[in-house]
Structure formats: structure tokens, C-alpha cells
């Protein structure tokens, strides 16, 4: 089918919150948010009150007094995501996951088997609803960026096809916030110049936009507004890095460090679960004007320990901010671990070689590193048996939901083994 809108973007609706509603029918129809100190996901009933990520829990409750906040269960989300990705891959091998709840597909080679892009999109939605019990929206277009916008317009649980030749008439009246990468700060900045729609952006001379937003970012926005997106769908391969990021206020050092610890804990757990370790730690900081800064360090050996990742990330992030953004507002921080290799057997170092300083925590095989390695192994075993929220680092307790403590949650699982997280055998990705 030449010229078909054969690039699809499949995006699970309110993913974390939808999983919680699926697993607890008493939540159906209620305003529900997933998170603790910060909202990670919210149902559409909650969004009507302005509850969305990354609001703080207290602000979410203020906006929606009847809000039900539930703690996240990442094992359940991983299990659901894996099944959804299997469904997508049953329609085409050309699947590019871009997060736990969304992926691009190129179905140009599958049209003879499964019909038009619209028919494939409808079949995907039906399969995900029947097999996984979750709502998903699908956009079909000729480019990745346009397919992503189409899926956002189709939400919740919709299907939208942008026919070839109608791309610009579809894009022009849409709000600028739908352009991939334009957040609230970018919207405000463009609004000061009278840019409210994608059509307004498209009609600007590229050099004008570059003078407002910077050459790289300005040219990127202009290209997307004109549907100039040559990127192909890239089939998923073995991860070259494992990372996580968190959007939200991070200017305060204490809050930033708490966020980095949570990210390091998540990344370390994923690395160890996949039996991987990495030698390079990269941090990303986004400023309040959407400027992104990065800094990286290559370590003496491959690591997967939460504390080693965290302390390296804190040092890199704080130094980066002090040197390049003192006094600036921080709206996002992220960590990635790369130069991955299969987790090696630890080659122990003689105690004489250790300095006894914190830096030895990133030297694989040092006594300090070995202690962290053994600690994480014990924590991982406890979480696999009793659930991820039963062992929580003290610095993150302030972000826990008030409804019940981790020990109370563990007690419930011990008393009622049929409830709570799925069995660990189903959780390992």
C-alpha cells in the first residue's frame, strides 16, 4: 500500500494508574493517582481536577480532596509492559520501544498480512484490551513525530489516522504543547512571541525561531512543525545504557539529592536484575529555559551498586550546576549508566590497595565496593520475596505515601500471600 500512514505510535493510557484500576475494581470511576511524595500517574477522573505528574502529593490532594493515592508497583507495570510489547511484535518485527508504556511500529511490511494501518491499529487496541486489560491509544501517520501527536489527540483509548497529504492541515490548528519536547516552560516562552499553535510555529522564518530558542532547538522545532522527521523506526536491540529521569522542581539540593537517590536505586535494581554493570555514569540536568546540560565520568571498573551510582551522580550533578548554572532553576534530573557489560565476577583487591575513602566505592573489587555489592544483593533478595516497597532507603521515607508504612505493607503480604504484587517469577524482564 504505497504512501500509507504506516508508522504507528502505540501509547498506553494513564499506564500506572490503569494497572492499579485493573487490579482493584473498587477503584473504577474514582480519581486515582499513583505515587507518594510525587504523582507518577493519574486516571482521567483525577486529571479533570488538574492532578497530573509531577505534582506533589500534597498539591494533588489540595486540587482533588477525594483523590485516592496508591503506592507504585513497578513489577506489575513491567509485567504488563512485556505482554503489550509481545502483542506489538506479533504484528511487525519493526518495533521501537521508547519507554515502558509506548512504542513506535513500522507496519509497511505487514500490510499484506494484516490489512491497512487503521486495521492494524484497531487490532492492537482490541488485543491489548482483551489480553492485558488496559486501554491503549494508537496514532498512524507517515512520520514518527506525527504518529506520536496523533496518538495523543486520540486519547483516551482512541485510534487516529492522519492520511498522507493531509499532514499539515492536521498539524496547523493544534496547540504548541503537542510538539514533542515542548513543555510548560517552552510554551510560555513561545507564547510571549505570540506562538500558540503548530501553524504559528511553522510560518515563522527558521532564523527567527533560532534567534529566540537557540540555533539547535529552534531548527529542531521548525522541522517538526513542518513534519520534517526522517527518523526511521529502529528495531529494539540490547540496551546500550540503562537510565531514568525525573521531571519536577530540583533546584533545592536536598530534594535533588533525594531524587537522584531514587533514580540510582531504580537503575541499580534494573542493572542487577539483568546481570549487567556499567563503567560510565552520565547525568542530565534541564534548566527552567529548557536548556539541557550533561556530564559523564568513566569509572575504573563496571558497577551496578546503588550507592556507587548515586554518589557519582551527585558529585557530577552538583559540580555541573555550580559551574554552568549557578542560581538557575532546575526542572529535571536524570542518570544513565552505559558502557555495559555482563556483570563480572568480582576480582577482589587487597585491602592494602584501598584508601578507605569514599572514592573506593566505585573501584570494583575494593572492600568498600564489596560491602555495597553484598548489601544490594541482600536488598534485592528481600524485594523479590516480599515486594519492592518492603525495603526502602531511609532518605526516601519522606516520599512514601502516608496511608501505610513499608513494614505494614509487608505484614499484609505475609498475612495474605495471595494479595499484592505478582509472584516474582513473572517479574524478571
C-alpha positions, 0 to 999 in steps of 0.5 A: 500500500504505497504512501500509507500512514504506516508508522504507528505510535502505540501509547498506553493510557494513564499506564500506572494508574490503569494497572492499579484500576485493573487490579482493584475494581473498587477503584473504577470511576474514582480519581486515582493517582499513583505515587507518594511524595510525587504523582507518577500517574493519574486516571482521567477522573483525577486529571479533570481536577488538574492532578497530573505528574509531577505534582506533589502529593500534597498539591494533588490532594489540595486540587482533588480532596477525594483523590485516592493515592496508591503506592507504585508497583513497578513489577506489575507495570513491567509485567504488563509492559512485556505482554503489550510489547509481545502483542506489538511484535506479533504484528511487525518485527519493526518495533521501537520501544521508547519507554515502558508504556509506548512504542513506535511500529513500522507496519509497511511490511505487514500490510499484506498480512494484516490489512491497512494501518487503521486495521492494524491499529484497531487490532492492537487496541482490541488485543491489548484490551482483551489480553492485558486489560488496559486501554491503549491509544494508537496514532498512524501517520507517515512520520514518527513525530506525527504518529506520536501527536496523533496518538495523543489527540486520540486519547483516551483509548482512541485510534487516529489516522492522519492520511498522507497529504493531509499532514499539515492541515492536521498539524496547523490548528493544534496547540504548541504543547503537542510538539514533542519536547515542548513543555510548560516552560517552552510554551510560555516562552513561545507564547510571549512571541505570540506562538500558540499553535503548530501553524504559528510555529511553522510560518515563522522564518527558521532564523527567527525561531533560532534567534529566540530558542537557540540555533539547535532547538529552534531548527529542531522545532521548525522541522517538526512543525513542518513534519520534517522527521526522517527518523526511521523506526529502529528495531529494539536491540540490547540496551546500550545504557540503562537510565531514568529521569525525573521531571519536577522542581530540583533546584533545592539540593536536598530534594535533588539529592533525594531524587537522584537517590531514587533514580540510582536505586531504580537503575541499580535494581534494573542493572542487577536484575539483568546481570549487567554493570556499567563503567560510565555514569552520565547525568542530565540536568534541564534548566527552567529555559529548557536548556539541557546540560550533561556530564559523564565520568568513566569509572575504573571498573563496571558497577551496578551498586546503588550507592556507587551510582548515586554518589557519582551522580551527585558529585557530577550533578552538583559540580555541573550546576555550580559551574554552568548554572549557578542560581538557575532553576532546575526542572529535571534530573536524570542518570544513565549508566552505559558502557555495559557489560555482563556483570563480572565476577568480582576480582577482589583487591587487597585491602592494602590497595584501598584508601578507605575513602569514599572514592573506593566505592566505585573501584570494583573489587575494593572492600568498600565496593564489596560491602555495597555489592553484598548489601544490594544483593541482600536488598534485592533478595528481600524485594523479590520475596516480599515486594519492592516497597518492603525495603526502602532507603531511609532518605526516601521515607519522606516520599512514601505515601502516608496511608501505610508504612513499608513494614505494614505493607509487608505484614499484609503480604505475609498475612495474605500471600495471595494479595499484592504484587505478582509472584516474582517469577513473572517479574524478571524482564 
